Every structure is written in C-alpha cells, then in structure tokens.
Amino acid sequence: MRFWGHDGAMEASFFVEARALRIFQPKAVSEGELLAAFDGHRSDIHDAAEKSYERGKLGSYLLTEQDF
C-alpha cells in the first residue's frame, strides 16, 4: 500500500508491506481485504509513519511489521 504525507511544502512517499497490514487483519489476502485493513487502522499507520519520518527525513519510507 502506498500513501503520501506532507510536511509543509515537502511530500514523502510511504509504503506499507502487506505483511504489516496483516497484523491488523491476519487473514487478509485480496487487495480489497488489505485496503480494508489500511482504512480500518489508518490512525495506527499514520502514527507509525510519523515516527518513521521523525527518525530521518528521506524521500520515501517502508513500513514493516516492526513499525507496528
């Protein structure tokens, strides 16, 4: 799953691994199920993205199981 975050005029790309989304919905397999996991846990994902961004400002970030 990919989404973008903004910090003023700066934009960063975030990628969430399917395995990481399965933390929220362990049986998710299809694209729709993974999207539902993303939508249903958006605040948790945004929190993990914010922590990742604060560790070092890069152009893109990969969120894995370890980030949750």
C-alpha positions, 0 to 999 in steps of 0.5 A: 500500500502506498500513501503520501504525507506532507510536511509543509511544502515537502511530500514523502512517499510511504509504503506499507508491506502487506505483511504489516497490514496483516497484523491488523487483519491476519487473514487478509489476502485480496487487495480489497481485504488489505485496503480494508485493513489500511482504512480500518487502522489508518490512525495506527499507520499514520502514527507509525509513519510519523515516527518513521519520518521523525527518525530521518527525513528521506524521500520515501519510507517502508513500513514493516511489521516492526513499525507496528 
